[in-house]
């Protein structure tokens, strides 16, 4: 049985371990060197309680091994973008394709909706049929493609953009609530 919970600073090493293969041997990430647990902890802390970081554990108790993580970050630096987030998800190889990612991403989307964000954007290195299927199954729709914007492992890589409407865009907009106030939401 899996459990979904908010990530904690002590999860940084497990999160870094899940992410590392995507950096070193894949093209899902455009980083060249995998961040260590200290760097990952710093990224988590930079969310300032506003943006969610979540993990999936592979057991009933919260100390079981972490097998996936997802998070949201600021979409762009300009203040007018503060109602929009960029999302990411990474699943450990042994549990890919078992529905773990879909459950986690749905919880992330439900949480972002409860917080009051209006849109979620995800950038997917192409080709990546599994990631596209996951995003579309959780409410994202193709929004465009940047052609040959990343160079990694001897090749130019396109990046597809997917967008998910979270809430209506009210006028004036309502400020998003911090993740630290909302917690993990699962509908």
C-alpha positions as CSV (number, residue, x, y, z in Angstrom):
1,X,0.0,0.0,0.0
2,X,1.3,3.4,-0.9
3,X,1.0,6.6,1.1
4,X,1.2,10.2,-0.2
5,X,2.5,12.9,2.2
6,X,4.3,16.2,2.2
7,X,8.0,15.9,1.7
8,X,10.2,16.7,4.7
9,X,13.8,17.9,4.7
10,X,15.0,14.5,5.7
11,X,13.6,13.1,2.5
12,X,16.1,15.1,0.4
13,X,18.6,12.1,0.0
14,X,15.8,9.8,-1.3
15,X,14.5,12.5,-3.6
16,X,18.0,13.1,-5.0
17,X,18.5,9.4,-5.5
18,X,15.2,9.2,-7.5
19,X,16.2,12.2,-9.6
20,X,19.8,11.3,-10.3
21,X,19.2,8.7,-13.1
22,X,17.0,11.2,-14.9
23,X,19.9,13.6,-14.9
24,X,22.8,11.3,-15.6
25,X,21.4,9.0,-18.3
26,X,18.1,10.4,-19.4
27,X,16.8,13.6,-21.1
28,X,13.8,14.3,-18.9
29,X,16.0,16.8,-17.0
30,X,18.3,19.3,-18.7
31,X,20.6,19.3,-15.7
32,X,24.0,17.8,-16.5
33,X,25.1,16.9,-12.9
34,X,22.8,15.3,-10.4
35,X,22.2,17.5,-7.3
36,X,23.1,16.0,-4.0
37,X,20.8,15.8,-1.0
38,X,22.0,19.2,0.3
39,X,21.1,20.9,-3.0
40,X,17.8,19.1,-3.1
41,X,17.1,20.2,0.5
42,X,17.8,23.8,-0.5
43,X,15.4,23.5,-3.4
44,X,12.7,22.2,-1.1
45,X,13.3,25.0,1.4
46,X,13.1,27.6,-1.4
47,X,9.4,26.9,-1.7
48,X,8.9,29.0,1.4
49,X,5.9,27.0,2.4
50,X,3.9,28.2,-0.6
51,X,4.7,25.5,-3.2
52,X,4.0,21.8,-2.5
53,X,6.6,19.1,-2.4
54,X,5.1,15.6,-2.0
55,X,6.4,12.1,-1.8
56,X,5.0,8.6,-2.2
57,X,6.1,6.0,0.3
58,X,5.8,2.3,-0.4
59,X,4.2,1.3,2.9
60,X,1.7,2.2,5.5
61,X,4.1,3.8,7.8
62,X,5.6,7.2,6.8
63,X,9.2,6.0,7.2
64,X,8.9,3.5,4.4
65,X,11.0,4.0,1.3
66,X,10.2,6.9,-1.0
67,X,9.5,5.8,-4.6
68,X,8.3,9.0,-6.2
69,X,8.1,12.8,-5.7
70,X,6.3,15.7,-7.3
71,X,6.4,19.4,-6.7
72,X,5.4,22.8,-7.9
73,X,7.5,25.9,-8.3
74,X,7.0,29.5,-9.4
75,X,6.3,29.6,-13.1
76,X,8.1,32.8,-13.8
77,X,9.7,35.6,-11.6
78,X,7.4,38.5,-12.6
79,X,4.7,39.2,-10.0
80,X,1.9,38.9,-12.6
81,X,2.7,35.2,-12.9
82,X,2.2,34.4,-9.2
83,X,-1.1,32.6,-9.8
84,X,0.5,30.0,-12.1
85,X,2.9,27.2,-11.1
86,X,5.2,24.8,-13.0
87,X,5.0,21.2,-12.0
88,X,7.3,18.2,-12.1
89,X,7.2,14.6,-11.1
90,X,9.8,11.8,-10.9
91,X,9.2,8.2,-10.2
92,X,11.8,5.5,-9.3
93,X,12.4,3.0,-12.1
94,X,11.1,-0.1,-10.3
95,X,7.6,1.4,-9.8
96,X,7.2,3.2,-13.1
97,X,4.1,2.2,-15.0
98,X,2.2,0.9,-11.9
99,X,0.0,4.0,-11.3
100,X,2.0,5.5,-8.6
101,X,2.8,8.6,-10.6
102,X,-0.8,9.1,-11.5
103,X,-2.0,9.0,-7.9
104,X,0.8,11.4,-6.8
105,X,0.2,13.8,-9.6
106,X,-3.6,13.9,-9.0
107,X,-2.9,14.7,-5.4
108,X,-0.5,17.5,-6.5
109,X,-3.2,18.9,-8.8
110,X,-5.9,18.6,-6.2
111,X,-3.7,20.5,-3.7
112,X,-2.8,23.2,-6.1
113,X,-6.5,23.7,-6.8
114,X,-7.3,23.9,-3.1
115,X,-4.5,26.5,-2.8
116,X,-6.2,28.7,-5.4
117,X,-3.6,28.6,-8.2
118,X,-5.2,29.1,-11.6
119,X,-2.9,27.2,-14.0
120,X,-0.3,24.5,-13.9
121,X,2.4,24.3,-16.6
122,X,4.6,21.3,-17.3
123,X,7.6,21.1,-19.6
124,X,8.3,17.7,-21.1
125,X,11.4,16.8,-23.0
126,X,10.3,15.1,-26.2
127,X,9.8,12.3,-27.0
128,X,8.4,11.0,-23.8
129,X,5.1,9.1,-24.3
130,X,4.9,7.9,-20.7
131,X,5.1,11.5,-19.3
132,X,2.6,12.8,-21.9
133,X,0.2,10.0,-21.0
134,X,0.5,10.8,-17.3
135,X,0.0,14.5,-17.8
136,X,-3.0,14.1,-20.1
137,X,-4.6,11.6,-17.7
138,X,-4.4,14.2,-15.0
139,X,-6.0,17.0,-16.9
140,X,-3.1,18.6,-18.8
141,X,-3.5,19.6,-22.5
142,X,-0.8,20.3,-25.0
143,X,0.0,24.0,-25.2
144,X,3.0,24.1,-27.6
145,X,6.5,23.1,-28.4
146,X,9.9,24.7,-28.1
147,X,12.0,23.3,-30.9
148,X,15.6,22.1,-30.2
149,X,16.1,24.1,-27.0
150,X,18.1,21.6,-25.0
151,X,21.4,19.9,-26.0
152,X,22.2,16.8,-24.0
153,X,23.8,13.4,-24.7
154,X,24.8,14.5,-28.2
155,X,21.4,15.6,-29.4
156,X,19.1,18.5,-29.6
157,X,15.8,18.0,-27.7
158,X,12.4,19.6,-28.1
159,X,10.4,20.6,-25.1
160,X,6.6,20.3,-25.2
161,X,4.5,22.5,-22.9
162,X,1.4,21.1,-21.2
163,X,-1.1,23.2,-19.3
164,X,-3.8,22.3,-16.8
165,X,-6.5,24.8,-15.8
166,X,-6.8,24.5,-12.0
167,X,-9.3,27.2,-11.1
168,X,-11.2,30.0,-12.9
169,X,-9.3,33.2,-13.4
170,X,-11.3,35.6,-11.3
171,X,-11.0,39.3,-11.4
172,X,-9.4,40.4,-9.2
173,X,-7.5,37.2,-8.6
174,X,-7.4,35.6,-5.2
175,X,-3.9,35.1,-3.7
176,X,-2.9,31.5,-3.5
177,X,-2.9,29.9,0.0
178,X,0.4,28.5,1.3
179,X,0.9,24.7,1.0
180,X,1.9,24.8,4.7
181,X,-1.7,25.9,5.4
182,X,-3.5,23.5,3.0
183,X,-1.5,20.3,3.3
184,X,-1.9,17.3,0.9
185,X,-5.3,17.2,-0.7
186,X,-6.7,14.0,-2.3
187,X,-10.2,14.0,-3.8
